[in-house]
């Protein structure tokens, strides 16, 4: 015969037990409240500054991140604007170059219209000798394009020089300011014969020398000096320059003039070349 030692606990006893435990905990909570409050205050004093610091660090970090984002945005915008500005500058440069080319073409057209009696072809200057001025320079047309040694070259408002060497696709030009240049000319409207001599040192002052003018010739400031019909190398009537000042020579028979050239020899880019030969060709 077996005996079951387990005994059933009645629910009312469980309820009573839990009620007593709850009352004890409540009493202990009230009894320990002052000690816990001190701990809470200590903990609050310790943790609150840390929390505040962490909050401030968080706010500072967030502000810096926003600033960095703004800086990156501004940097990107600046780079875009710089690229746009560079593009605009390039467009302006291209436009200016086109306008300059257009003006040069207009000048060549006007120059061509000034000498309707001569057939001409345009050429581009691609090199010059190593001097400050375009005293000798090279153009991009030669015998294949109908040019030849002795062909007259025009630019600006008048004559620039003459071809001294001509090759298949290019030619060398000696300018009227070159030391080796010597041109038979006349002063208009006085129709006074003279000689125009190249002088690079004198051209540093902006002038060409004109000699052997008859002292009785009625020469005035601003008169044109043009190539003479008796010139062996140059066609007649090409403008060389304009009288800037005159002086009588010591021989009391002639006078000398200084003229401003019709061409700016500091920069020559395009020229016209007369394609007709002078009937008589010899060195002056």
C-alpha positions in Angstrom: 0.0 0.0 0.0 1.4 3.3 -1.2 1.1 6.7 0.5 1.1 9.9 -1.7 3.2 12.5 0.3 2.3 15.3 -2.0 -0.4 17.6 -0.7 -2.4 20.0 -2.7 -2.0 23.6 -1.7 -5.3 25.5 -1.6 -5.4 28.7 -3.8 -6.3 30.9 -0.9 -3.0 30.1 0.7 -1.1 31.1 -2.5 -3.1 34.4 -2.7 -2.3 35.1 1.0 1.4 34.4 0.5 1.7 36.7 -2.5 -0.2 39.5 -0.7 2.2 39.3 2.2 5.2 39.4 -0.1 3.8 42.5 -1.9 3.2 44.3 1.4 6.7 43.5 2.6 8.2 44.9 -0.7 6.1 48.1 -0.4 7.3 48.6 3.2 10.9 48.0 2.2 10.6 50.4 -0.8 9.4 53.2 1.5 12.0 52.4 4.1 14.9 52.5 1.5 13.6 55.6 -0.4 16.1 58.1 1.3 19.1 55.9 0.4 17.9 55.4 -3.1 17.2 59.1 -3.5 20.9 59.9 -2.7 22.1 57.4 -5.1 19.7 58.9 -7.7 21.0 62.4 -7.0 24.6 61.2 -7.3 23.9 59.3 -10.4 22.0 62.4 -11.8 25.0 64.7 -11.1 27.4 62.3 -12.7 25.3 61.3 -15.7 23.6 64.6 -16.5 26.8 66.5 -17.6 27.8 63.5 -19.6 24.5 63.4 -21.3 24.7 67.2 -21.9 28.2 66.9 -23.3 27.1 64.0 -25.6 24.2 66.1 -26.8 26.5 69.1 -27.4 29.0 66.9 -29.3 26.1 65.5 -31.3 24.8 69.0 -32.1 28.3 70.2 -33.0 29.0 67.1 -35.2 25.6 67.6 -36.9 26.4 71.3 -37.5 29.8 70.5 -38.9 28.4 67.8 -41.2 25.8 70.3 -42.4 28.7 72.8 -43.0 30.7 70.2 -44.8 27.7 69.4 -47.0 27.2 73.1 -47.7 30.9 73.5 -48.5 30.8 70.5 -50.9 27.7 71.9 -52.5 29.3 75.4 -52.9 32.6 73.8 -54.2 30.6 71.8 -56.8 28.7 74.9 -57.8 32.0 76.9 -57.9 33.6 74.3 -60.1 30.6 74.3 -62.4 30.7 78.1 -62.6 34.4 78.1 -63.3 33.9 75.6 -66.1 31.1 77.7 -67.5 33.2 80.8 -67.2 36.1 79.1 -69.0 33.7 78.1 -71.7 32.4 81.6 -72.0 36.0 83.0 -72.1 36.8 80.6 -74.9 33.7 81.6 -76.8 34.6 85.2 -76.4 38.2 84.5 -77.6 36.8 82.6 -80.6 34.4 85.4 -81.4 37.2 88.0 -81.1 39.4 86.0 -83.4 36.6 85.6 -85.9 35.9 89.4 -85.7 39.6 90.0 -86.2 39.7 87.7 -89.2 36.6 89.4 -90.6 38.2 92.8 -90.1 41.4 91.6 -91.9 39.3 90.3 -94.8 37.5 93.7 -95.0 40.8 95.5 -95.0 42.1 93.3 -97.8 38.9 93.8 -99.7 39.2 97.6 -99.3 42.8 97.5 -100.3 41.9 95.4 -103.4 39.3 98.0 -104.2 41.9 100.8 -103.9 43.9 99.3 -106.8 41.3 98.1 -109.4 43.9 98.0 -112.2 45.8 95.1 -110.7 44.9 91.4 -110.4 45.7 90.2 -106.9 45.7 87.0 -104.8 45.5 86.8 -101.0 48.2 85.0 -98.9 48.8 84.4 -95.2 52.0 85.2 -93.4 53.3 82.2 -91.5 56.8 83.2 -90.4 59.2 86.1 -90.2 62.9 86.5 -89.6 64.1 87.0 -86.0 63.8 90.8 -85.8 61.4 93.1 -83.9 59.7 94.1 -87.2 58.4 92.2 -90.2 61.3 93.4 -92.3 61.5 90.0 -94.0 58.6 87.5 -93.8 57.2 84.4 -95.5 53.8 83.9 -97.1 52.0 80.6 -97.8 51.8 80.8 -101.6 54.4 80.3 -104.3 54.9 79.4 -107.9 52.2 76.8 -107.9 49.7 79.6 -107.1 51.1 81.9 -109.8 53.5 84.0 -107.7 57.1 84.8 -108.8 60.2 86.6 -107.7 59.6 90.4 -108.0 55.9 90.3 -107.3 54.7 93.3 -105.3 53.1 92.6 -101.9 50.4 94.9 -100.4 49.0 95.2 -96.9 47.3 97.8 -94.7 46.9 100.9 -96.9 49.7 100.3 -99.3 52.8 98.5 -100.4 54.5 96.1 -97.8 57.4 94.9 -99.9 58.4 92.6 -102.7 59.0 88.8 -103.2 62.7 88.1 -103.3 62.6 84.3 -103.3 59.7 82.2 -104.6 59.3 78.4 -104.1 56.6 75.9 -105.0 54.2 76.7 -102.0 55.7 79.6 -100.3 57.7 82.8 -100.9 60.0 85.2 -99.0 59.1 88.9 -98.9 61.5 91.8 -98.3 59.6 94.7 -96.6 60.1 98.4 -97.6 61.5 99.1 -94.2 64.4 96.6 -94.7 67.9 98.0 -94.8 68.3 96.6 -98.4 65.1 98.2 -99.7 65.5 101.2 -102.1 62.4 102.4 -104.0 62.0 105.0 -106.7 59.0 107.1 -105.7 57.3 110.4 -105.9 55.5 112.8 -103.6 51.9 113.5 -104.5 50.3 115.8 -105.5 53.5 117.7 -106.1 54.6 114.8 -108.4 58.1 115.3 -107.0 60.5 112.4 -107.6 62.4 111.0 -104.7 64.0 107.8 -103.2 62.6 105.9 -100.3 65.2 104.0 -98.3 64.6 101.3 -95.8 66.2 101.8 -92.4 65.3 99.5 -89.5 66.9 101.8 -86.9 64.9 104.7 -88.2 61.7 102.6 -88.2 62.2 102.2 -84.5 61.0 105.8 -84.4 58.1 105.0 -86.8 59.5 106.6 -90.0 61.0 105.8 -93.4 63.6 108.1 -95.0 62.8 109.9 -98.3 65.7 111.6 -100.0 66.5 113.7 -103.1 63.3 115.7 -103.2 63.6 118.9 -105.3 63.9 121.8 -102.8 61.4 123.8 -104.8 58.7 121.1 -104.7 55.5 122.0 -102.9 55.6 119.3 -100.3 53.3 119.4 -97.3 52.8 117.4 -94.1 50.3 114.6 -94.9 51.2 114.3 -98.6 51.3 110.7 -100.0 54.5 109.1 -101.2 53.8 106.5 -103.9 55.8 104.2 -106.1 57.0 105.9 -109.3 56.4 104.8 -112.9 60.1 104.7 -113.4 60.6 102.1 -110.6 62.1 98.9 -112.1 60.6 96.7 -109.3 57.3 98.2 -108.2 54.1 98.9 -110.0 53.2 102.6 -110.2 51.0 104.4 -107.7 51.3 102.1 -104.7 51.2 104.1 -101.5 54.4 103.8 -99.4 53.5 106.3 -96.7 52.6 109.9 -95.7 54.9 112.8 -95.1 55.4 113.5 -91.4 58.2 116.1 -91.5 60.7 117.7 -93.9 64.0 119.4 -93.8 66.3 121.1 -96.4 69.6 119.5 -97.2 72.9 121.3 -96.8 73.5 121.3 -100.6 70.5 123.8 -101.0 69.3 121.7 -103.9 67.2 118.9 -102.3 65.3 118.2 -99.2 64.7 115.2 -97.1 61.4 113.9 -95.7 60.4 111.5 -93.0 57.2 109.5 -93.8 54.9 107.3 -91.8 54.5 104.0 -93.6 51.1 102.9 -94.9 51.7 99.5 -93.3 52.1 98.6 -89.7 55.2 96.4 -89.8 54.8 95.3 -86.1 52.1 92.8 -87.1 51.3 91.5 -90.6 49.0 88.5 -90.9 47.5 88.6 -94.4 48.6 90.3 -97.6 47.6 90.8 -101.2 50.1 89.9 -104.0 49.9 91.5 -107.4 50.0 88.7 -109.9 51.0 90.8 -112.9 54.7 91.2 -113.6 56.4 94.6 -114.0 57.5 94.9 -117.6 61.1 95.7 -116.8 62.6 93.9 -113.8 66.0 94.8 -112.4 67.6 95.5 -109.0 67.1 99.0 -107.6 
